Amino acid sequence: MTHSRIAWTLLSCAAAVSPASAQWSTDTLSEARAPAAVAVGSKVLFGGGGIGSNHSSVVDIFDTATGTWTTSNISLGRTEIATSSVGGLAFFAGGSNGSATPIVDIFDAASGTWSTTSLVEERTAMAAASAGGKALFAGGTRAGSHSSAVDIYNAASGTWSVSNLSTPRSNMAATNLGALILFGGGIFSGTPTSVVDIYDTTTDTWSTSALSQPRERISATRAGGRAYFAGGSFNFTDVVDVYDPTTATWSVLTLPTPRRRLVAGTVGPFALFAGGTTGGAPSSVVDIYDTLDGTWTTGTLSQARFRIAAATSSNRLFLGGGRITTGGSLVVDVFDPILGMNYCSPAVPNSTGVPARIMAIGSPAVTDNDVRLVARNIPPAEFGYFLAGQTQGSAMPPASDGVICLAGSIARFNDPGQIIQGPIGVSAIDLTAVPLTPPVAVVPGETWNFQCWYRDSGSNNFTNAVSVTFE
């Protein structure tokens, strides 16, 4: 990916390790506009969009595997397109070219080819999301009226069906959460709504719930096993409604900067809420919620804008295009907080039936000293600690159910305050004093490998491992 590094100054809102020095970069689209975005396979697509009467058909495609850009076209230039992906297909559905359209452009990531189909009715300003092998395209407006239609694509059968929302509306936000797809908020006949329609893809059934306040032009994403509906309204709200599917209950967070027309996205444990408008002016704010410790940090986009398109691929969040004060934006801001490459994957399953896994987040710059290790899927209440070494290996120690993926001199982060407990454990690593004998400091250019050991129902086990080259 050809880009220039930009330094983001993030102001920590709590005394916790934050993504303050995580990697950020910028790139540009081929055409300034407010597109729709979707990720499928290794590709991120920014399609359509436009400003005013300009309705673009251009699709900018970034391949995260090769780091290259190509361009293509959808069949009809249009704005306010709904996107989703499922079964290796990316969908650009509906939108407006002066009037609402039923067209659905479908990109096959494996073959790089396009096809088209049609929604049950023309409409624009829909919401879309996918889960359980199904992609749903819901609501929107058509010929001045609001729609309750939901077009459902089933990837297993390659067929379409139609359902309905409980309330016709447009300008909703949608996100998936396990087997669930949630459609929250929106507007009907000039009035914002608090309705949340929840579709269960395993049973093909609907239920309803409600946000804490009615609002439209909101954003939604999922992170840490919960769904987040942030900002919006005719005014500029700071409300973030959080849905927990394990208890089917809602809670409320406060967005550090209230705004509407913002975009939401997730990478790793971070839920990001970027851009939007405050008092009518484009915003450059990015509020970042860390689901691991429940803290907020705040940063600044490289260009203030709203109606940004967001998609996550290869552990990077792409924030592309949007509206600026005088027209469209070319900018793509990329958030890349995940460090290194995993190996020894998958680990040996533990007593929960699944393998535990490790993730490194933060900055690769030694001078930043900003690295956290995260271990997931550890059996509840079992303890563990992280290991580090410069040599990779593969051996099953005696009396262990798992494989240690380090060799040679191995550091153990098992001092007080470093012991973790399942199901999710997090530990900040001090790069100036890796606990070998004697302790050593990480040097730029060195590659270090990390793994987690943990107790497992009377035995012990390991996560997979991650290898990080520091700068």
NORFENVEN-V725542 format. One record per backbone hydrogen bond with DSSP energy under -0.5 kcal/mol. NH is the residue of the N-H (numbers start at 1). CO is the residue of the C=O. Records with the same first field share a line. If there is no record, write none. Layout:
NH->CO ; CO
//
This chain:
3->1
4->26
6->24
8->6
10->8
11->298
12->10
13->296
16->14
20->18
22->19
23->336 ; 362
25->334
26->4
27->332
29->330
33->329
35->33
36->47
38->45
40->43
43->40
44->62
45->38
46->60
47->36 ; 45
48->58
49->78
54->51
55->53
56->49 ; 54
59->72
60->46
61->59 ; 70
62->44 ; 60
63->61 ; 68
64->42 ; 62
67->63
68->63
70->61
72->59
74->57
78->56
79->96
82->93
84->91
86->89
89->86
90->107
91->84
92->105
93->82 ; 91
94->103
95->123
96->79
97->99
101->95
104->117
105->92
106->115
107->90
108->106 ; 113
109->88 ; 107
112->108
113->108
115->106
117->104
119->102
123->101
124->141
125->80
127->138
129->136
131->134
134->131
135->153
136->129
137->151
138->127
139->149
140->169
141->124
142->145
145->142
147->140
150->163
151->137
152->161
153->135 ; 151
154->152 ; 159
155->133 ; 153
158->154
159->154
161->152
163->150
165->148
169->147
170->187
171->125
173->184
175->182
177->180
180->177
181->199
182->175
183->197
184->173 ; 182
185->195
186->215
187->170
188->191
191->188
193->186
196->209
197->183
198->207
199->181 ; 197
200->198 ; 205
201->179 ; 199
203->200
204->200
205->200
207->198
209->196
211->194
215->193
217->171
218->171
219->230
221->228
223->226
226->223
227->243
228->221
229->241
230->219 ; 228
231->239
232->259
233->216
237->232 ; 235
240->253
241->229
242->251
243->227
244->242 ; 249
245->225 ; 243
247->244
248->244
249->244
251->242
253->240
255->238 ; 253
259->237
260->277
261->217
263->274
265->272
267->270
270->267
271->289
272->265 ; 270
273->287
274->263
275->285
276->305
277->260
278->281
281->278
283->276
286->299
287->273
288->286 ; 297
289->271 ; 287
290->288 ; 295
291->269 ; 289
293->290
294->290
295->290
297->288
298->11
299->286
301->284
305->283
306->323
307->261
309->320
311->318
313->316
316->313
317->335
318->311 ; 316
319->317 ; 333
320->309 ; 318
321->331
322->33
323->306
324->327
327->324
329->322
332->27
333->319
334->25
335->317
336->23 ; 334
338->315
339->360
341->467
343->465
350->354
353->350
357->376
359->374
360->339
361->372
362->337
363->370
366->364
368->365
369->365 ; 366
371->429
372->361
373->427
374->359
375->425
376->357
378->423
381->422
382->379
384->420
385->453
386->413
387->451
388->411
389->449
391->407
393->405
395->404
397->395
400->397
401->460
404->395
405->403
407->391
411->388
412->435
413->386 ; 411
414->412
418->415
419->415
420->384
422->382
425->375
427->373
429->371
431->429
433->430
434->440
436->434
438->436
440->434
442->431
445->470
446->443
448->446 ; 468
449->389
450->466
451->387
452->464
453->385
454->461
455->383
456->459
459->456
461->454
463->452
464->356
465->343
466->450
467->341
468->448
470->446 ; 468
471->364
//
